[in-house]
């Protein structure tokens, strides 16, 4: 779930609290450094005039793929206007606020013309955009006509022009097993090491998986949150319905394994890219 900062002047704090009660997030009372702090979040709701927000973010904006979405809401809670990152969460956030009676004001060209953007297509397909610069030309083309989405299965080599957007599925499932009381740092370091072994990054990961008996393991839960990924705990009957290729100490407690069967249970192709690896108090397996 995206982390949201809600910035408001003193007179707008009541409205900010209403928004917080509806959508969650952290309220940051306005100061000179409020936006600088808020830019560490995934999205920012600014309860104030658009001009004030624009002047505050002007020196902070760097890259549309890295900057948070910024949505301005007037102090009367009448309108929600994405002023930054419309295709990167801003439009979606404004539309969510419609549930509390705030009217979303969407200005991105594809949405205004009733078209879908490349970013929206990628999200719907559970994919990430590999060649981001291509989206400018493809989104422009989408204003004029429908663009075909092709699925190419490998092994293949693709040679494309700069007006072709390449999407890659976020399809990897990282299975995690740990000793009790493992630290968050141990888990995050193990995950990063395992992903590097298959030449993948966190953007390639769909979710994390572990066995149901680990559903209160703080180290796993906090590690998943730090990566911005969901962790799913697989019921034991499903774990035991899957044959784990590597022997596991979990058999002592009646399980076929933890990281391997958990990863396979939630994967689409049921194929292990990385069999169980042991990293201190953590075991990792990666499936697709």
Secondary structure, DSSP 8 states (H G I E B T S, - for coil): ---EEEEE-GGGHHHHHHHHHHH--EEEE--TTHHHHHTTSSEEEEES-HHHHHHHHTTT---TTTS-EEEEE-TTS-EEEEEE-GGGTHHHHHHHHGGGT-EEE---HHHHTT---HHHHHHHTTEEESSGGGHHHHHHHHTTS--------SS------TT---EEE--EEEEEEE-TT--HHHHHHHHHHHHHHTT--GGGEEEEEEEGGGTT-HHHHHHHHHHT--EEEE-HHHHTTS--SS--GGGGGT-S-SHHHHHHHH-SS--EEEEEEEETTEEEEEE-
